[in-house]
Amino acid sequence: MIKNSLQSKELAVILSVSKSKAGQIIRELNKELEDEGYIAIRGRIPVQLAREKFPYHGLSDERIMEALKKENE
């Protein structure tokens, strides 16, 4: 299954930051989306946007699924 959006807990695992920091990042990115005229879903960011903003974290579909498996352990 390919994820289309990431929640703060998922972003926290992938970026190795706290959940509160991930939430702050999501709020900032959602604000940018709204300023550009897009509809933002509270508490989530599109995976495509995360890939653009964090190019050095290797956010491939496999990497995201691997991080989510770690989170669920």
N, C-alpha and C positions, 0 to 999 in steps of 0.2 A: 504494500500500500504506500502510495506516495503522499506525503503531507503537503498541504497547500498553505498552511499557516502554522505559526509557532506560538505557544503560550509562554508566559514568563518562566515557569518552572523548567520548560524544555530549553529555552534560550539560556537559562542559568547553567544548565548542565553542559551545553555545547560550548559556551564561552568561558566556562570555569569562573563564574562570578556568583554573587549571592542572588537570591530570588528578588530582594528589594532593588538591587542594581539592575537586574534584568527588567523588572517592572518599570523602572525609571527610563531605561533605554526604549522600551516599547511605547511609553507615553510620549517621549520626544519624537520617535519615528511616526507615530500616529498623528501627531500635531503637524509634522511635515506633509504627510499624505493629505490631511484635511486642507492645509494651506494651498496645496496643488490642485484642490478640487475633487479629490477622491473621497469615497466613503470609507472610514476606518472602523474596524470592529474593535471595541474596547477589550484590552487584555490580550490581543493577538496581533501579529504582524505577518504579512505574506513572506513565505520562504524566499521568493525572488528578491524582495527588498533586503532581507537579511544577507543574502549572497552579495548584493551590491555594496552594502555598508560594511561588511566584514569579509573582504576578499581573501584575507590571509588565514582564515579559520577552516578552509576546505569544507564548505557546507554542501557536499554532494548528498544525494539521496541516501547512499549507503552510510555515510558518516552520521547523518541525522538519525537514521534507524538504529545505528549502533549506540548512539548517545541515549536514545529513548529506552533501549533495553537496559542500559546501565542504571537509568533512573528508576526503572521498575524493579530492580533487584533488591 
